[in-house]
Amino acid sequence: MTLFDILSRQRRFVYLLVALLSVAGVWAAFVLPSAIYPELNFSRIKIVAQGSTLGARQVVFSITRPLEEAVSIVPGVTRVRSHSIRGASEIAITFAPGTDMGYVLQLVRARVNQVQGSLPPDLDIEVERLTPSLFPILSYNLEGGDPATLYDIARYEIKPLIARVPGVGRVDVQGSDVREIEVVADPARLAVQGLTYTDLAEGIRRAVTVQAVGRVAQDYRQYLIVTDQEAHSAEDIGAVVLQNGLRVRDVATVAVGTEDHVRIIAGDGRPAALINVSRQIGGNTLAIADSVAGIAAALGPSLPPGVHLKPVYDQASLVRDAVGSVRDAMLVGAALAVLVLLLFLRHARITAISAASIPLTLAVTVFVMSVLGQTFNLMTLGAMAIAIGLVIDDAVVVTENIARHLAPPPGGGAGSRLAAIRAAVQELIWPVTTSTITTVVVFLPLGLLQGVVGQFFAALATTLTVAVLVSLLLALTVIPLLAEQFVTAHEVEAVATGPLARIQRTLDALAPRYERALAAVLDHPRRIGLAALVLVAAGLALWRLVGTGFLPEMDEGAFVLDYFTGNRGRGEHPRPHPRGHRNVPPHRRRARHVRHGAEQRGHHRAPHTARPARARRVRRDRRGAR
């Protein structure tokens, strides 16, 4: 019993299975996340500790070194680098390739938690993997009001709404003015009372607490007694008792102020608050962008008069353009492939059966991609575009061979139709399988590369391998069943008199010319070999002149302009032209101008683009600003 006999008996099951897989693939195409590049897993973890008031030297000894010593014993660590500044420390931990980053992330967090008790109080420590998902995919400006009010609205009203969107991993809010309660101590009054700055700080810290002081049991239930001494205003802080009836307001001035200005954020020349949205690993950029846009539209009527929430950066537009371009290229390629088949096969039904392998293969491939955790990106879509020319080969060979066996022999007479199809399929099982396996062997090793390059090519190799293997299965199972049902010997013989007969005559007229050209080539093997060697040598000579790079240049339609003046702080001010320095105070300041598209302007911390980020260190000019 041959393969075709088994398929003929289970025809309905084969059709049902292919239909279910195709429907699953169509469903997966609508839910599969979309991104520019595949999900990358860098073998690095970053620790950021900030919020301290210590100087840079004290940060090294009190924060950086304890954290370095704690994490350096985590298995797989190959290098630990740190950078300490006033009040903050950043530590980058590099692990050996192939390390399970999810597991070591838990170990690093556990080690940090163990030493956190010995670190300065009120220290905010973040431990996270270094992945492209850390970079913002969306940025919004909240404009049109007092800077402190804008920050409060963005931080306490807008951020919680965006953080609940599925796939959002992080929402960062930045503002020029952030409200705080400032306690300005009077040294003379403190000295008179015999107090120090530390006594004042500790007194406020002890008083402003929420803690359980006891419990009450009643009706088989236990209730905690909690004292709420949180301060809700400057007056509450001023009323804190330090000792013997002495209150904070007696030795210090308490008022609502703002944090030190370390940045200036504005949009369209007006004060603004910046909202950066980052996605989780595996998050759908397009779905997140659509959901956040819906939230922004719904918030419009509820915002104070004159306050507007405007998008200034949207990576989803780049993803849509990139994915759409590859999708259109795939459709054009598939259409051209079908047209070429029609011209050379000159039989509509044979062409249709061969072309059916394209959508079926792509649908099943998308379903397998979803099972393997892949996403729609330039690498996977590029692999599918490449596969279009490969997946149709098997179907064409099988279908054309079936048609050849169905055609009546020159001497007349016709054999069994099923026997002809059986012989045609059996004849090509091993040649077609060998050809497909050869393609798999060529591309599959790309997925074995290490590092970031390997992660890029793994997506391409996996998708392409799945596509050609699916096309092989379809060519040996579904295509023979379709050919047996729709292709007859009469139709194969009728091609010469059909509407495509003119094309056949044209191709037949070209055959003698090809035979003469082939004979001329075979008569001069040395010349042809010498010409081939010359071409190979020319290619090797020009190889060094071809530029190389990891990723192609990609234009997001945006630019970032850094300019420097004599500064002590840093500002981010989105004006359309560097002449904006005229309005910058004469003290040293660094500003960043960003413009997106023709109409939108905004600013953010260098969103992720196709070009690898370049770190630049800003050093103070020793000669000073002039």
N, C-alpha and C positions, 0 to 999 in steps of 0.2 A: 504494500500500500504506500503510495507516494504522498508527499505533502499536500498536493492539490486535492487528492481524494479525501484526505482528512478535512480540509477546509470546505470542500463541497458539502460534506455531511453536516458540518457545523456552521453553515453559511449565516444563519440568523444570529447565532451567538457572536460570530466575528463582527458582523455589522453592528450589533448592539454594543459590544465592547468598545469599538472604535467611536461610535456615537457618544457613549458616556464619557470617554476620555476627551473627546473634542469639546463637548459641552463644559466639562470641568476646566478645560484650558481656556475657553471663552470667559468663564466666570473668573478664573484666576487672573486673566488679563485686566479685569476691572478693579481687582483688589490688590494686585501686586504693587508694592511700593516702587516709586520712581525716584531716581537720583541721577546725578551726573556721572558718578563713578561708583564702582562696587564698594560695599562696606569694607573699610580697611581696619585692620587690627594692629596698631603699632605696639611694639613691646616696650612701652614706656608708661609710667604712672607719675602724675604730678601732684605734689603737695603744696598747697598755698596756705600759709598761716599769717593772718593779718589782724589788726585791731589793737596791737600793743602800742604803748607810748615810749618804748625804749629806743635808744639811739642805735645806729647800725652796728656798732661794736658790741653793744649789750645784746642785740638780737642774735648775733653769731653765737655767743656763749650761752644765752638763756633759752633760745628757741631752736636755732639751726642745728647745733651740734647734738643736743639730745634726740632730735628727730632723726638725724643722720645715723646715729648709733643704733637707734631702735629699728630702723628699716633695713640697715645694711646686712642683717643676719637672715632676712627673708630668703628662702631658697630661690635660686635662679638669678639673683641680682648680679649684674656684671659691672655696673658703674652707678655712682651716686654723685650728682652735681647739684650745687646750691648757689643761690644768689640772695644776699641779704641787703636790705635797705632799712631806712628808718621806719620802725613799726611793722615791718613785714618780712617774710622769708619765703622763698620759692625753692623747692627741691624737686629735681627731676631724677627719677629712678629708671634705669635701663635694665631690661631683662634679656636673657638669652633667647634667640629665635626659637619658636615653637612652644614657648611657655604658655600655659593656660592662664590668660590674663584675668579672667573672671575669678579664678581661685586665688591668685596672688594678690588681687585687689582686696579681697577679704582679709588676707593675712596682713597686708600693709595697714588697713584700717584697724585691725586688732592691735597691732604694735603701736600705732599712734594713740589709740585709746588707753593703752597701758601707761604711757608716759605723759598723757595730757594733764594728770593731776600735779605733776612737777613743773609744768609750764606756767607762764604768767597768766593771771585770771583774765576773763573777758576776751580770750583769744579765739578768733574764728578760724577754724581749720577745715579746709576742703581737700578731700582725697578723691581723685578721679583719673580715669584712663585718658590718655592722650589719643583722641580720635578726631576725624574730621567733623563729627557731630558736635564737638565743642564750639565750633565756629557758628555765628548766627546765620540762620537762613532767612530771617525776617528782621527788619528794623522799622520802628514806627516813631514818629515825633509827636509829642503832645505839646501843642503850641497855643499861645494866646492868653497868657495870664502871668501871675506872679510866679517866679521860679520855684519857690518853696511850695506853693499851692499845687503847681503842676506836678512836682515830684510826689506829693502826698496822694494826689489822684491816681497817678500812674502806679505807685507802689502799693496802695491799699485798696484800690477799686478795680483797676484794669488788670494788674498782674494776677490776682487770684482767678479771674475769669479765663485768661489765656492759659494759665498753668493747668487747668482742668481739661484742655483739649487733648484728645488721644494722640500720643506720639510726641508731645512736647516734653523735652527733657529738662529745660532750664529757661527761666525768664529773668533777665537782668535789667534793672532799672537804674539809670544814671541821671543825675540832675546837677545843675550848677549850685543850687542852694538846698541843703538838707537840714531840716529843723532839728535842733537839739536844745536842751536846757543847759545853760552855761552858769557855772558857779565860779565867780571871780573872787578869790580870797583876798582879804586885807591883811598883809603881813603884820602890821602894827597891832591890830586887834587880836590876831592869833597869838602874838608874843605876849600880850597882856594877859590872856587867858591861859598861857602856858601850853598852847596847842601847836601842833605842826600840820603841814599839809597832809601828811599821811593820816593823822588823827581825823582830820576833816573828811578825807575820802572814805576811811573805814567807817566813820560814824554814819555817813550817808548810805554806804553799802549795807550796813547792818540794819538800818531802819527801813530801807525801801525793799521789802521782801514780802513774799507770800509763803507761809509755812503752816504746817499742821502743829498745833500745840496740845492736842488732846483728843479724846474720843468719848462718845456717849453711846451706851447700849440701851435700846428701847424696842419693845415688841419684836424681839428676836432679830433685830437689825442693829448694825453698828454704824454710827455717824462720826465723821471726823470734824473736829473743831479747827477751822482754818482762820488765821488772821491775815487780812488783806491790808498791807501797808504800802501798796504800790503808789508811786507818785504819778499823778495825772496832770500836773501843772507846775509852773515855777513856784507858785505859792505853797504847794505841798512840800517841795524840796526845802523852801525857806523855813517852813515850820518844823523841820526835823530837829529834835532835841539832841544836842551833843553831850552835855553834862550839866547837872545842877541847874536846869532850867535854861541853859544857854542854847539858843537856836542857831541854825545855819545862817539865817538872815542877819544875826548880830555880828558875825565875823566875816561875812561875804556878801557880795551882790549877786542875786539870783535873777536871771532873766532868760526869756526865750530868744535864742539866736540861731545861727546856722554854723555848720561845720566849716573848717578851713577850706578855702577855695583852692582846689587842686585841678579843676577843669572848668571850662566854660562851654556850655552846650546851647546852641541856638539853631533855629530853623527859619529861613527866609528873613533873617535879620532880627528875629524876635526871640526872647528866651523860650527854652523848650526843655522837655524831659525826654530822654531817649529810652526806648524799650527794645531790647534785643531778645529774640526768640531763637533758641537752639532746639534741635530735635533729639530724640532718643536714638540709640543705635537701632537701626531697622525702621525708624519712623518714616512715614510717607510724606515727603516734602510737599507734594501737591495738595494732599488732603489737609495737612496742617495749615498751609497758606490759605486755602479756601475757608477753613473754619475760623481762622483769626480774622480774615477779611469780613466774615459775617458778624463776628463780635464787634469789630470796629464800626461797622455800619449800624448795628443795633445800639451802640453806645452813643452815637451822635446826638440824638435828641436829649439824652439825660446829662450831657456835659454842661458845665456852666456857660453862660453866654460868652461868645468870643473864643472859646476853647475848642480846638479841632485836633483830631487824631489823624495824622497823615502818614502814609507809607513812604519810606525813603529808600528801602532796599528790599527786594523780593527775589530770592534765588529761584523761586518756583517758575518765574518767567523764563529764566535761562534753562531750567530743566525741561519746561514745555517746548521751548524752541529746539533744544538738542534732541529730545526724544521724538518730537514731531518731524524733524529733518530726517532722522534715520528711518522712521516709519514710512515717510513718503518715498525715500530711496528704496526701501524694501518693496513697496507697492509698484513703483516704476520698474524695478528689476524683475519682479514676478510677471508683470504684464509683458515686458520685452521677452522674457524667457518663453512665455506661452506663444507669443507671436512668432518667434524663431522656430519653435516646434511645429507650429501650423504650416510655416513655409516649407519646412523640410520633410515633415511627415505627410503633409498634403491629405490629411484625413481628419475631419472634425472630431469624430468620436474617439479616435486613438489619442488625439491631442487633448481632449477633455479628460480622458481617463488618466493620462500622464500628469496633466496639470492639477488633478484632484489631490495629488500627493503633497502639493505645496501647502494649502491651507490645513490639511489634516496633520501634516508633520509639524507645522508651526503651532497649532493648537495643542497637540499632545506635548510638545516641547515646553510650552509655557506652563502647562500643568506640572510637569516634572520639575521645572524651575521653582515653582512655588513650594513643592515638597522639599527641595534641596535648600530652601531659604535664600534663593537668589532674588535680585531686584531687576527692574527695568533700568538699565544704564547704558552708557555708550559701548561698553565692552560686550554685554550680553546681546544688545540689539545689533551691534556690529557682527557678532558671531552668527546671529540669525540671518542677517543680510548676506553674509558669505555663504551660509548653508543653502540658500535658495538655489544657487547654481549646482550645488552638490546633491541635494536631496532629490532633484528631479531626474538626475542621471539614471539612478537605479530603476525608477518607474518607466523612463523612456526605453531603456534597454529591454526590460521585461515585456512591456507592451508591444514594442516593435517586433520582438522575437515571436510573440504570440501571433501577431498579424502575419508574419512571414510563414509560420506553420499552418495558419488557416487558409492562406492563399492556395488555389488549386495548382497542382504541379503542371509543368509545361506539357506533359503528355496527356493531360486531361484526367478526369476522375477525381473523386474527393473521398478522403478517409474520414474516420470518426472525428467529430469536432472535439469531444472531450479528450480523446487520445492526443490530438494535436496540441491542445493547451497543456495537457499533462506533460508531454514531451518538451514543450517550450520552457515550462517552468523548471522541470527537472534538469534541463540542459544548462540553466543559468544560476542555479543555486550557489554552487561553489565559486564561479567567476565573480558574481556580484558580491558575495560575502567577502571574498578576498580583497576586492577593490575597496569596499567600505572599511574593512579592518585596516587596510593600508593608510587610509585617511585618518583614522582614529590614532594609529601609531604615530603619525606625524604631529598631530596637534596635542594629544594627551600629555606628553612630557612637559609642555609649557606650564601645566598646573603643578608641576613638581618643583618649580623654582622657589627659592626662599625669599623672605623679606617682602617689602611692599610690591616689588615688581611681580613676584610670584602670586600675590593676592589679586593683582590686576589680571594677569593672564590666566589664573585659575578660573575666573568667571567666563572668560572667552573660551578656554579649552573645554570646560564642562558643558557649556551650552552647545558648542559646536559638536562635541562628541555625542551628546544626547540627540541632537537633531539628525545626524547622519545614521545613527543606530535606529532611530524611529523610522526614518525613511527606508532603511533596509527591511525592517519588519513589514512595513506597509507594502513595499514592492513585491514581497514574496507571499503576502497573504491577501490583502484587499484588492490590489491591482489585478491579479489573475481572476478573482471572482467577478470584478466589474467587466473585465474583458470578455469573460465567458458569457456574461449576460447581455452585453451591448455590442460586441464586435462579431460580425459574421463574415463568412468567406465571400458572399456576394458584395458586401460593402467594401471589402478590401480590394476586390477586383474592379469595382466601379470607380475607383479613384481616378483612373486615367481619363475618364470621360466626365468627371465632375467639374464643378466651377473652379477648382484649383489646377485644372489641366494645363493652363497657360504657364503657371509657375513651374510645373513639372517639365514642360518642354524647354523652358529657359534653363533650368538646372541640367537637363540632359544635354543641352547644347554646350554647356560649360565643361562637361565631362571630358570630351576629347582634348580640350586645351590643357586641362589639368594633367591628363595622361602624358601629353607631350612635354610639359614642364617637369614632371616627375622623371621622365626618361632622360631629359637633359641633365638633371641633377645627378642621377645615378651614373651617367656616363663620365662625370668629372668628380669623383669622390675626393681627390686630393685638394682640388680648389675649394670645394665646400668645407672640407675639414680645416684648411688654412683660414678661410673666412671666419669660421666659428672660433678658431683660436684667437684671431685678431679681435673679434668682438669681446671675448672673455678677457683678454689683456686690457682692452680699452675700459671695460667695466671695472677691473681691479685698479687701474690707474685713476679713474674718476671717483673711486669709492671714498678716498680721503677728502675729497672736495665736498662731499655731501654732509650737511650739518646733522648733528646728533642731539638728542635730548630725550628726557624721560616722558614728557607729555607735550602734545602740540600746544602752540599758543592759542589762547581762547580769549575773545573779546566779550566782556559782559556789558559793554556800553557804559562804562563808568570809569572815573579816574580819581586818584587820591593824590593830593598835592600837600606835601609837608614843607612848611617854611619856618624859619627860625629868626627870632629877634633876641635881644638880651633879656633873658627871662629867668625867673626863679620857680615858676609853676608851669603847669601845662594847661592848655586850653584846646577845645575842639570847637571850631566855629565855621559853619558851612557857608562861605560866601563864594560867589561865582568867579572871583578873580583875585590873584594874590595882592592886588592893591589894597585888599582889606587890611594889610598891616598898618595902614595909616591910623586906624582906630584902635590899634593895640597899644596899651600903655608901654612906656619906655622900659619897664623892667623885663627881664628875660622871660620869654614865653614861646612855647611851641604850639602851633595850631595845625589842624588838619582840615583840608577842604575836600569834600567829596561831592561829585555830581553824578546823578544817574539819569540817563536818557536826556531828552531835550527839555523837559519841563520839571522833572522831579529833582530836588536837591535834598541832601541829608548828610548824615555823618554817622560813623560807627567805628568800631575798632577793627578795621581791616577784615571784612568778611571773607570767608573762604572762597577762593577762586581757583581756576585751573592751574595757575602758576604757583609753584611751591613758595611758601612764605619765606621772606628773608629777614632775619633779625638784624636790627641796626641799633648800635649802642650810641647814645647821645652823651657826649662828654662836655663838661663846662669849659669854655674857652679860658685858658689861663690868663690871657691878657685882658680879659674882661670885655664887656660890650661897649661899643663906642656909639 
